[in-house]
């Protein structure tokens, strides 16, 4: 491919011809014959390479990636320091299985995660390959440590697609349909969405009602306190629509958990690793979970997940839980470099660019009748689309149209929840790129305006 694009338009989209192009169409046709139809593809993008916040498709079109590979490439695509760390480690040692042998890369990463974890408490770490595996580890550890079997999760949550994590997930019927029976003992409660309170309450009362349902109903009926091992929550709900809860919600959850000997588990798979402008979403609420799961942005695209727990909880015996590939040396090297980059500059950039975006988008509900709310923390931003702001009727088809319009203009965004547009760009995003995204989204909002 002609590298002249790198010199002329290094940081903004270049669309040359109809989408998808001929090479992309050919690959999509091949994909349709051999790849599982269960994969969701919002638009016909066939990527060839990426650098920073930009990706190029196989036909020479260049896109601004405001999805970061689904909130994964926190340091941007192919950050030179991450690539260098991967190459150097791969030349020394690719695999040795940390479940049976020792190597320093795993120890160093565990030490780092323990040091930066929320709260000044000793931690231990168990490694896997994904967010779903990190959640599986959290479920197993909670049951093992408490000798209880019930788990409380939340409607709208997404925790993964393996059977244990799927049992906690309550986002879409299609994600669970046909896979039962799922893990027994899991019950769900409403997650506080103060824009559309599940109890019809005003924002000040929404969080109290949601926690009250757990305390006064679930713990006294289907999940007795003495049988409940854990409450599992996303400190910012991801697939459910990028919903930021009131601080009171997490404060009250912690109180209920503490008073009843129940463990508090945070799923930081999407919200962690600097995404919200702090290392963890929990940091915005001064919350300290007993166990938390991390993946996605931890290794800039390498497969890695971690279950991080209070050291006094993770005392299970050898053989109780392990992973052949989890914490392999190459992924650990990528993660250590990723965390260094986050601490040096990228978390601060996420906070600054998130504020820049929100400063410009906070008036969108007033300017566009079909924008119900703009919400988020750092570079984890949701734009809720409605048919009418007064009735707040959801408009999923409008959201989907905007996703397509943005793609045709060179901006990659995806949906979340029923009707929310999610913005989760790489944390290396620049002000110029944010300005382009704002201009493009305003064009799309105008073009998609309902009659």
VMD Tcl script that draws the C-alpha trace (Angstrom):
set ca {
  {0.00 0.00 0.00}
  {1.22 3.53 -0.86}
  {2.73 5.02 2.29}
  {2.14 8.52 0.89}
  {-1.00 8.58 3.02}
  {1.22 8.50 6.09}
  {2.86 11.74 4.98}
  {-0.26 13.58 3.78}
  {-2.99 12.52 6.22}
  {-1.31 10.81 9.15}
  {-4.02 11.36 11.77}
  {-7.37 11.82 9.98}
  {-9.55 9.62 7.76}
  {-9.17 9.22 4.01}
  {-12.00 7.42 2.19}
  {-11.25 6.58 -1.45}
  {-14.26 5.02 -3.15}
  {-17.40 3.16 -2.06}
  {-17.37 1.01 1.07}
  {-16.67 -1.83 1.14}
  {-14.03 -1.86 -1.57}
  {-13.37 -4.85 -3.85}
  {-10.74 -6.54 -1.67}
  {-12.91 -6.10 1.41}
  {-15.94 -7.60 -0.36}
  {-13.92 -10.65 -1.39}
  {-12.67 -11.27 2.15}
  {-16.15 -10.79 3.62}
  {-17.48 -13.40 1.18}
  {-14.79 -15.85 2.28}
  {-15.56 -15.08 5.93}
  {-19.23 -15.88 5.36}
  {-18.36 -19.42 4.27}
  {-16.10 -20.46 7.15}
  {-16.43 -18.16 10.19}
  {-19.10 -18.58 12.86}
  {-22.23 -16.55 12.10}
  {-22.48 -15.72 15.80}
  {-19.98 -12.88 15.40}
  {-21.53 -9.42 15.27}
  {-20.20 -7.07 12.62}
  {-21.76 -3.61 12.55}
  {-20.28 -2.62 9.18}
  {-18.06 -4.09 6.43}
  {-14.65 -3.06 7.71}
  {-11.72 -5.33 6.78}
  {-8.62 -4.03 8.55}
  {-5.10 -4.45 7.21}
  {-3.03 -2.39 9.65}
  {-3.28 0.14 12.45}
  {-1.19 2.83 14.08}
  {-2.24 4.97 16.99}
  {-5.93 5.83 16.62}
  {-5.95 5.11 12.88}
  {-6.65 1.89 10.98}
  {-6.34 1.20 7.26}
  {-8.54 -1.25 5.42}
  {-7.42 -3.60 2.66}
  {-8.54 -1.18 -0.06}
  {-6.47 1.76 1.16}
  {-9.16 3.61 3.13}
  {-8.12 5.14 6.42}
  {-10.41 5.35 9.47}
  {-10.34 7.06 12.84}
  {-10.99 4.33 15.40}
  {-13.28 5.51 18.17}
  {-13.87 1.94 19.33}
  {-10.23 0.98 20.11}
  {-10.86 -2.61 19.08}
  {-13.74 -2.69 21.63}
  {-11.90 -0.71 24.30}
  {-8.83 -2.96 24.03}
  {-5.98 -1.03 22.39}
  {-5.58 1.46 25.22}
  {-2.16 2.64 24.00}
  {-3.38 2.78 20.41}
  {-2.78 0.32 17.60}
  {0.77 -1.03 17.50}
  {2.35 1.44 19.90}
  {6.10 1.27 19.14}
  {7.07 0.60 22.76}
  {4.50 -2.16 23.11}
  {5.59 -3.71 19.81}
  {9.23 -3.56 20.94}
  {8.38 -5.22 24.27}
  {6.48 -8.00 22.48}
  {9.28 -8.59 19.96}
  {12.02 -8.68 22.57}
  {10.09 -11.01 24.85}
  {9.08 -13.31 21.98}
  {12.77 -13.65 21.07}
  {13.57 -14.76 24.64}
  {10.59 -16.82 25.81}
  {7.07 -17.16 24.40}
  {5.58 -19.80 26.70}
  {6.41 -21.85 29.76}
  {3.00 -22.10 31.53}
  {3.00 -20.16 34.77}
  {0.70 -22.72 36.34}
  {3.56 -25.21 36.52}
  {6.73 -23.14 36.36}
  {8.05 -19.75 37.43}
  {9.17 -16.81 35.30}
  {9.80 -13.24 36.33}
  {7.45 -11.55 33.86}
  {4.39 -13.01 35.59}
  {5.67 -12.06 39.04}
  {6.48 -8.52 37.92}
  {3.02 -7.99 36.45}
  {1.30 -9.41 39.53}
  {3.37 -7.08 41.70}
  {2.38 -4.13 39.53}
  {-1.33 -4.94 39.53}
  {-1.25 -5.41 43.30}
  {0.46 -2.04 43.70}
  {-2.01 -0.08 41.55}
  {-5.17 -1.87 42.68}
  {-7.90 0.21 44.36}
  {-7.36 0.60 48.11}
  {-4.25 0.20 50.17}
  {-4.63 -3.55 50.74}
  {-2.45 -6.55 49.94}
  {-3.47 -8.36 46.77}
  {-2.86 -11.60 44.92}
  {-3.42 -12.17 41.19}
  {-4.61 -15.09 39.09}
  {-4.10 -14.83 35.32}
  {-6.25 -15.94 32.40}
  {-6.66 -14.98 28.76}
  {-9.76 -12.78 28.69}
  {-12.31 -10.80 30.65}
  {-14.66 -13.78 30.73}
  {-11.93 -15.92 32.28}
  {-11.16 -13.20 34.81}
  {-14.82 -13.23 35.82}
  {-14.88 -17.03 36.00}
  {-11.96 -16.82 38.41}
  {-13.81 -14.22 40.49}
  {-16.92 -16.41 40.70}
  {-14.94 -19.47 41.73}
  {-12.87 -17.58 44.28}
  {-15.92 -15.96 45.86}
  {-17.66 -19.30 46.29}
  {-14.50 -20.98 47.54}
  {-13.65 -18.23 50.05}
  {-17.14 -17.81 51.50}
  {-18.46 -21.37 51.17}
  {-21.66 -19.79 49.87}
  {-23.24 -20.33 46.47}
  {-25.58 -17.41 45.65}
  {-24.39 -14.46 43.54}
  {-26.19 -11.18 42.85}
  {-25.60 -9.42 39.52}
  {-27.46 -6.67 37.64}
  {-29.82 -6.30 34.72}
  {-28.11 -4.77 31.71}
  {-24.76 -6.24 32.73}
  {-22.30 -8.00 30.47}
  {-19.59 -10.15 32.03}
  {-18.62 -12.55 29.24}
  {-19.87 -15.51 27.25}
  {-18.41 -18.53 29.05}
  {-21.14 -20.26 31.05}
  {-20.28 -18.84 34.47}
  {-19.79 -15.30 33.19}
  {-22.85 -15.68 30.97}
  {-24.93 -16.58 34.01}
  {-24.11 -13.15 35.45}
  {-24.78 -11.44 32.12}
  {-28.27 -10.00 31.68}
  {-27.95 -7.77 28.65}
  {-29.64 -9.43 25.65}
  {-31.84 -12.50 25.38}
  {-29.83 -13.76 22.39}
  {-26.70 -13.95 24.53}
  {-28.31 -16.51 26.85}
  {-30.92 -18.18 24.66}
  {-30.37 -21.88 24.06}
  {-27.48 -22.27 26.51}
  {-29.35 -23.30 29.64}
  {-29.33 -24.45 32.28}
  {-26.88 -21.79 33.37}
  {-25.05 -21.49 36.68}
  {-27.57 -21.93 39.52}
  {-27.79 -19.45 42.36}
  {-27.44 -16.28 40.27}
  {-30.09 -13.58 40.70}
  {-30.33 -10.10 39.26}
  {-31.21 -6.63 40.49}
  {-31.85 -3.32 38.67}
  {-28.81 -1.17 37.89}
  {-29.39 2.54 38.60}
  {-29.98 4.48 35.42}
  {-30.97 7.88 36.73}
  {-31.92 9.00 33.23}
  {-34.48 6.19 33.09}
  {-34.85 4.96 36.67}
  {-36.14 1.35 36.84}
  {-38.28 2.36 39.81}
  {-39.53 5.61 38.32}
  {-37.74 7.60 40.98}
  {-36.00 10.94 40.80}
  {-32.21 10.69 40.41}
  {-31.56 11.30 44.11}
  {-33.63 8.25 45.04}
  {-32.71 5.90 42.19}
  {-29.58 4.43 43.79}
  {-31.32 3.96 47.14}
  {-34.15 2.04 45.49}
  {-31.79 -0.26 43.57}
  {-29.76 -1.19 46.64}
  {-32.93 -1.37 48.72}
  {-34.25 -4.04 46.34}
  {-31.18 -6.15 47.11}
  {-31.24 -5.54 50.84}
  {-34.97 -5.80 51.46}
  {-36.05 -8.27 48.80}
  {-33.29 -10.47 47.38}
  {-31.38 -11.02 50.63}
  {-34.64 -11.92 52.37}
  {-36.06 -14.22 49.70}
  {-34.20 -15.93 46.84}
  {-30.64 -15.03 47.91}
  {-30.53 -15.18 51.71}
  {-27.63 -13.17 53.10}
  {-26.07 -16.21 54.78}
  {-26.05 -18.03 51.41}
  {-24.84 -15.16 49.20}
  {-21.17 -15.19 48.26}
  {-20.87 -12.00 46.24}
  {-22.41 -8.99 44.59}
  {-20.93 -8.52 41.11}
  {-21.14 -5.07 39.54}
  {-19.65 -2.95 36.77}
  {-18.67 0.39 38.36}
  {-19.61 1.89 35.00}
  {-21.94 -0.36 33.04}
  {-20.45 -1.10 29.63}
  {-22.57 -3.09 27.19}
  {-25.63 -1.91 29.09}
  {-25.17 1.58 27.67}
  {-22.16 3.26 29.31}
  {-24.18 4.11 32.40}
  {-22.40 5.95 35.21}
  {-24.09 5.23 38.55}
  {-24.40 7.71 41.42}
  {-21.64 7.42 43.99}
  {-24.30 6.59 46.57}
  {-25.06 3.37 44.72}
  {-21.56 1.91 45.15}
  {-21.32 3.28 48.71}
  {-24.57 1.53 49.63}
  {-23.57 -1.69 47.87}
  {-20.36 -1.73 49.91}
  {-22.33 -1.19 53.12}
  {-24.77 -4.02 52.38}
  {-21.95 -6.36 51.40}
  {-19.89 -5.52 54.49}
  {-22.80 -5.89 56.91}
  {-23.73 -9.30 55.52}
  {-20.29 -10.83 54.98}
  {-20.78 -10.71 51.21}
  {-17.85 -10.08 48.86}
  {-17.98 -7.11 46.48}
  {-16.69 -7.92 42.99}
  {-16.05 -5.22 40.40}
  {-15.93 -6.01 36.71}
  {-13.36 -3.48 35.45}
  {-12.80 -5.32 32.18}
  {-14.06 -2.42 30.05}
  {-13.84 0.47 32.51}
  {-10.35 -0.22 33.86}
  {-6.83 0.56 32.64}
  {-7.22 4.32 32.32}
  {-10.36 4.25 30.21}
  {-12.27 6.63 32.51}
  {-9.39 9.06 33.11}
  {-8.33 7.21 36.27}
  {-6.60 3.84 36.43}
  {-9.86 2.22 37.59}
  {-13.44 3.40 37.44}
  {-13.55 2.46 41.13}
  {-11.13 5.32 41.80}
  {-13.80 7.87 40.86}
  {-15.94 6.57 43.72}
  {-13.19 5.81 46.26}
  {-14.48 2.25 46.13}
  {-12.40 -0.75 47.19}
  {-13.71 -4.09 45.87}
  {-12.74 -7.36 47.48}
  {-12.12 -8.88 44.04}
  {-11.96 -7.27 40.63}
  {-11.53 -8.47 37.07}
  {-9.34 -6.74 34.48}
  {-8.69 -7.50 30.80}
  {-9.29 -5.62 27.51}
  {-6.94 -2.61 27.80}
  {-4.42 -4.35 30.06}
  {-2.06 -5.51 27.28}
  {-2.86 -3.32 24.27}
  {-4.34 -6.17 22.26}
  {-2.52 -9.23 23.59}
  {-4.85 -11.84 25.17}
  {-4.68 -11.41 28.93}
  {-7.07 -11.26 31.85}
  {-6.53 -11.11 35.60}
  {-8.54 -11.79 38.72}
  {-7.17 -9.53 41.46}
  {-8.26 -10.21 45.05}
  {-7.47 -9.34 48.63}
  {-4.55 -11.55 49.58}
  {-6.48 -13.01 52.49}
  {-9.14 -14.32 50.11}
  {-6.90 -15.89 47.47}
  {-5.59 -18.74 49.59}
  {-6.99 -21.63 47.59}
  {-4.71 -24.69 47.24}
  {-2.61 -25.73 44.23}
  {-4.83 -27.10 41.48}
  {-7.95 -25.23 42.56}
  {-7.71 -22.77 39.68}
  {-5.21 -22.25 36.86}
  {-4.77 -21.49 33.15}
  {-2.29 -22.99 30.70}
  {-1.77 -19.82 28.68}
  {-2.91 -17.17 31.16}
  {-0.14 -14.74 31.98}
  {2.18 -15.97 29.24}
  {5.47 -14.05 29.08}
  {4.67 -12.12 25.88}
  {1.32 -10.87 27.15}
  {2.90 -9.94 30.48}
  {5.62 -7.94 28.72}
  {2.96 -6.09 26.72}
  {0.98 -5.40 29.89}
  {3.93 -4.04 31.84}
  {4.74 -1.64 29.00}
  {1.07 -0.70 28.64}
  {0.78 0.19 32.33}
  {3.97 2.24 32.16}
  {2.58 4.23 29.23}
  {-0.72 4.74 31.03}
  {1.00 6.06 34.14}
  {3.42 8.28 32.21}
  {0.89 10.17 30.09}
  {-2.08 8.30 28.68}
  {-4.39 8.34 31.71}
  {-3.93 12.11 31.90}
  {-4.63 12.37 28.17}
  {-7.79 10.28 28.57}
  {-9.04 12.69 31.23}
  {-8.19 15.75 29.13}
  {-9.62 14.48 25.86}
  {-12.70 13.13 27.63}
  {-13.30 16.57 29.13}
  {-12.78 18.17 25.69}
  {-15.39 15.87 24.13}
  {-17.90 16.31 26.95}
  {-17.49 20.11 26.91}
  {-18.65 20.09 23.30}
  {-21.31 17.38 23.62}
  {-23.08 18.51 26.77}
  {-25.33 20.80 24.71}
  {-26.30 18.09 22.22}
  {-29.49 17.13 24.11}
  {-30.60 20.76 23.78}
  {-29.54 21.07 20.14}
  {-30.76 17.68 18.91}
  {-34.22 16.52 19.97}
  {-33.22 12.90 19.36}
  {-30.26 13.00 21.79}
  {-31.62 12.05 25.19}
  {-28.45 12.19 27.25}
  {-24.66 12.36 26.96}
  {-22.88 10.66 29.85}
  {-19.56 9.11 30.75}
  {-16.19 9.33 32.44}
  {-12.94 10.05 30.61}
  {-12.95 8.31 27.24}
  {-15.91 6.08 28.10}
  {-18.79 8.14 26.73}
  {-22.35 7.17 25.83}
  {-24.79 9.15 23.69}
  {-28.36 7.96 24.15}
  {-30.64 8.22 21.14}
  {-34.39 8.72 21.59}
  {-37.36 9.30 19.31}
  {-38.49 12.20 21.43}
  {-36.57 13.69 24.33}
  {-39.79 14.48 26.20}
  {-41.08 10.89 26.18}
  {-37.55 9.38 26.22}
  {-38.71 6.59 23.92}
  {-35.66 4.59 22.83}
  {-34.53 4.86 19.21}
  {-32.24 1.90 18.46}
  {-32.76 2.16 14.69}
  {-31.62 5.80 14.81}
  {-28.50 4.83 16.77}
  {-27.71 2.13 14.23}
  {-28.15 4.58 11.34}
  {-25.67 6.99 12.92}
  {-23.14 4.17 13.30}
  {-23.41 3.48 9.56}
  {-23.24 7.14 8.59}
  {-20.13 7.62 10.70}
  {-18.46 4.59 9.09}
  {-19.04 6.01 5.62}
  {-17.34 9.21 6.77}
  {-14.32 7.34 8.15}
  {-15.24 7.29 11.86}
  {-15.51 3.93 13.63}
  {-18.06 3.88 16.44}
  {-20.30 1.16 17.85}
  {-23.45 0.85 19.87}
  {-24.01 -0.16 23.47}
  {-27.23 -0.86 25.30}
  {-30.47 -0.67 23.34}
  {-30.01 2.82 21.94}
  {-26.66 4.23 23.00}
  {-23.76 5.25 20.80}
  {-20.49 4.48 22.57}
  {-17.24 6.35 22.22}
  {-14.16 4.55 23.54}
  {-11.17 5.65 21.44}
  {-7.55 4.72 22.17}
  {-6.13 6.80 25.00}
  {-3.57 8.31 22.60}
  {-6.32 10.24 20.83}
  {-5.42 13.82 19.93}
  {-7.43 17.04 20.17}
  {-7.47 17.26 16.36}
  {-8.91 13.75 16.13}
  {-11.50 14.53 18.80}
  {-12.50 17.65 16.87}
  {-12.93 15.56 13.71}
  {-15.08 13.05 15.60}
  {-17.27 15.83 17.02}
  {-17.75 17.42 13.60}
  {-18.51 14.06 12.01}
  {-21.00 13.03 14.68}
  {-22.80 16.36 14.40}
  {-23.09 15.79 10.65}
  {-24.48 12.31 11.30}
  {-26.91 13.53 13.95}
  {-28.19 16.14 11.51}
  {-28.44 13.70 8.61}
  {-30.25 11.12 10.75}
  {-32.67 13.60 12.31}
  {-36.15 12.03 12.44}
  {-38.90 13.60 10.31}
}
mol new
graphics top color blue
foreach p $ca { graphics top sphere $p radius 0.5 }
foreach p [lrange $ca 0 end-1] q [lrange $ca 1 end] { graphics top cylinder $p $q radius 0.2 }
display resetview
